[in-house]
Amino acid sequence: MKRNAVLFGVLTVGLVLLFGLDVCSGSIWLWPWGELSVMEQQIMHSIRLPKAITAILAGGALSVSGLMMQTLFRNPLAGPYTLGVSSGASLGVAFLTMCSTILCGQLSSFSTQVLMPVAACFGASLVLLLVLAVSRRVKNNVSLLIVGMMFGSIAGALVSLLQNFANPDALKLFIVWTLGSLSSVSWSDMQLLVPILLIGTLFVLLALKPLNGLLLGEDYARGLGIHVSRTRLYIVLATGLLAGGVTAFCGPIAFIGVAVPHIARGLFRSSNHRITMPASVLIGACLLLICDVLCSLFTYPLPISTVSALFGAPVIIYIILKK
């Protein structure tokens, strides 16, 4: 218990320090305690602060989504990216940005801003429901993982089909979105992102208590009096909102949702969701802040998924070799 308290304290302090480092770092280093020019104040307030806050929100949301999916499917490689949930969100955004221009012309910037998270959450939830339906018949973890990847491939193929018919402006908008970026989220975007994540967090809290029962299987959970169908619905809604909302505003961010829950379980030596859930939030937020700092060190900032893959892919390779 004392060890866990120390770890949580270290992670919290690390989160604060990394947040400060992310705010300061970039093509121009800014020191908040120094005297800033009007332009530097504008950069700090309009770009650096929302970017760092988005990194915390996105890292925590994707990590929680991955943890819940690994528990639900009892698959150590389950996550928003590997089970096709991010691909479903991409399909929703692709349909909105490209197909809508074919059917009803170019959408206004306000309509795009409002409808994009709705489309992403809908696409993510749809793919997750399909994978969930298949999981009732396919019990093998590896087979289920392959099915999730196939759903992701189908979504990717549909996106490619839409790209062939899209006009150049819509295609450019979508391609820029797929690169993944935290800096594209403004304060006005945050007014939509935060409520989506809060609603998703509400469903996480509703599913938190039954999640420990699901660790040993649905039959065991039913024996404990857990309403499995309702819990499954809460997990689907939570994952669709958290992963879909983050993907809508930041683009696809790979490997965070898969890798972080394993880091949390290994670091805290526990599978209790009352411990691993907040631990995943803190570790995911810290990891994405580190990725964002590394991205900002280059003259032309790298896509966030490029750096997150460098952290997440080795963890997945280690899991495969260990299991």
N, C-alpha and C positions, 0 to 999 in steps of 0.2 A: 504493500500500500504506500509506504514511504517512497519506494523507488518510483512508482507511478507518478506520485506528486512531484518528485524532482524532475522527471522527464517532461511532464506537462509544463512545469515552470520554465525549463530550458527551451522547449519549443515555443512558448509564448514570448519569451525574451528574444529568441531568434527571429520570430515573426516580426516583432517591432523593429529590430535592427535591419532586417532585410527590406522592410517597407521603407525605412529611411534611406537605405542604400539605393533602392529602386527609384525613389523620388529624385535623388541627387544625380544618378548616373544617366548618361546619354551622350549624344555627340557634343553637347556642352555640359560640363559639370556645374551644377548649381548647389550652393551651400545656403540653406534656409536661414542660418543664423548670420549670414553676411548681408551686405547691402545689395539688393537686387534692382536692376533697372526695370522700367515699365515692361519692356519686352520679356525679360526673364521672369517677372512675376506672372505675365500672361502664360508663358510656357509652363510654369510650375502649376498654376491653377487650372488651366484648360486642357493640358496634355498629361503631365506627369502624375498628378494626384488621381484623376479618374483611371489612368492606366494601372497604377499600383493597386487601387481598390478593386478594380476588375480582376486583377491577377489573384487576389485573395478570394474573391467570390467564386471565380471560375475554378480555381484549384480545389477549394473546399467542395463545391457542388459536384464536380466530376469524380472526386475521390469517394464521396458518399454514394454516388450512383454506382460506381464500380463495386464497392463493398456490398451494397444491397443485392446487386445482380449475382455476385459470386455466392452469396448465401442462398438466394432463391434457386439458382440453377445448380448449386453445389459443384461449381466448376471453377478451379483456380485461375483460369484464363478468361473468365467472363468479364465483360466491361462494355462501356458505351461504344468503343471503337471496334472491338473484336466481334461482338455479336450483331453488328450492323445497325445499331441505334443511331450512331453519328451519320451513317450513310442515309438512313431514313430522314434524318433532319436535313441533310444536304439535298435530298430529293424534294422535300417540302419547299426549301428555299429556291431551288432551281425551278420548280413549277411556278412559284410566285414571280420570280424575276424574269423568267424567259417565256413561259407559256402564256402568262397574263398579257404580255405585249402582243402576242399573236391573236388572242381572243378579244381583248378590249383596249388595246393600245397601251402606251407608256403610263405606268402608275405615277402618281405624285410622290414626292419624297416623304410626305407625312404618311400616306397610305402604305408605302413600303416599310417605313419604320414601325408602324403599328402591326401590319399583317405578317411581317417576316418572322417574329417570334411565334405567332400563332401557327404559321405554316410549318416551322421547324419542330415545334412541340407535337403537332399532329403527326408529322412524318415519323418522328422518333417513337411515339407511342404506338403507331400502326405497326412498325417493324417489330417492336418489343412484344406486342400482342401476338403477332404471327409466330415468333420464336417461342413464346409461352405456350401457344396452342400445340406446336410441334413437340415441346418438351413433355407433354402429357403422354406421348406415344414413344418418344425416343428417350430412353433412360441413360444411355451411354454418354458420358460427358464429352468425349472426343467427337462423337457423332453430332451431338448438339452444337458443339463449337463450329463444326464444319457447316451445319445447316445455317447457323447465324452468319457465317462468312458468305454463304451462297445468297442469303437474303441481301446482304450488303452488296454483293456483286450484281444482283438484279437491279437494286436501286442505282448503282453506278452505271449500269447499262442504260437505264431509263434517263439518267442525267445526260449521258452522251447523246442519246437520241434527241433530247430537247435542245442540246447545243447545236445540232445540225440545222434546226429550224429557227433558232433565235437570231434576232438582229444584233449587229456588232456591239451596240451600246449595252444591251442586256447581258450579252456574253462576257464583255469586259468586266461588268459589275460582279457577275458571278465568279469569274476566275480570280479576281482580286479577293473576294470573300473566302474562297477555298484555301488561300494561302495561310489564313489564320493570323489574326492580329488583335492585340489587346488595346492598342492605341486608337483603334477606330471607335471605341466606346466613349461617348461624350456624357456630360451630365444629364442631358435630356434623354439619352438612351438608358441611363441608369434609372430614370424614373419608371421605365418599363421593366428593365431587367430585375431590379430588386423585388418588386411585388411578385414576379413569376417565381423567383427563387424562394421567397417567403412562403408562398402557397405550397411549393414543392417540399419545403422544410416541414410544414404542417403535416403532410402525409408521411414524411420520414418519422416524425414523432409518434404518429398513430401506429406505425409499424414497428417501432423500436423494441417494444416489449416482446412481441411474438417472434422477432428475428432469431433470438437465441434458441427458441424451440425448433426453428427450421434447420438449424445446424445439423441435427441428427436425422433429418428427413421429415416428410409430410405426415407419415403415419405416426411417428413419435409426437409430432406437434399436435395432431388431433387427439392423441391420448392425454395430452396436457390440457385439453379443452380450448385449444387455439382455433379460431375460425380461419382456416387456411385460405379459403377463397377470398375472403375480405382482405386478409393480409396481402395476398398476391395482387389484388387490385390496388391497394395502397402503394405497393412497391412499383407497379407499372406506372401509376400516375406520378409518383415522386420522381422516378427516373426520367419519364417523358418530359416533365417540367424542368428538372434540374439540367439534364444533359441537353435537351432540346433548346432550352432558354440560353444556355451558355454557347451552344453551337450557332444559334441564330445571330448572336451579336459578335462573337469572337471567331467564328469559323471552326472547322474541325481541329481539335487538339488531341493528338494521339498519345496513347500509352499512360497518361496520368491516372485514368480511372482503373486500369489494370494493375499497375505497379504499386501505387500508394497503399492500398489495403494490405498487401503482403509486407510492406515495410512497417506498417503500423502493428500488425500482428507479431512480426519478428522483434520489433523494438520493445514492445510492452509484454511480450510472451503471454498473450491472452487472445482468445477468440470472443470474449464477452463484448457484445456490441455497445454496452454502456461505456466501455473503455475504448474500443477500437473506432467507434463512430467519431467522437471528438478528436481522437488522435489522428484519424484520417483527414479530418478538416484542417487541423494545424499543419500536418506534414504536407498535404496537397497544396495548401496556400504557400508554405515556405518554398516548396519545390518549384512552383510556377513563378514565384518572385525571383528565384535564382535563375530560372530560364529566361525571364524577361530582362534581368540585368545583363546576362551574357549576350542576349540579342542586341541590346542597345550599345554594346561596346564596338560594334562594327560601324563603318561609315554609312553603309546602307543596311538598316536593321534587318536581321534574318526573320523569316516566318517563325512564329512561336512553336509550331509543330516540329520544325527541324531540330530545335534544341531539346524539346521535351522527348523526342524519340531517342536522343543520345542518352538520356537518363533512364527512360522506361524500357527500351529494348533489351539492355543487358540484364535487367531484373527478370524479364520474362524468360530469357535464355537460361538464367540461373534456376528459375522455377521448373522449367522443362527438364533440365539436367538432374535436379534434385528429386523430382517426382518420378 
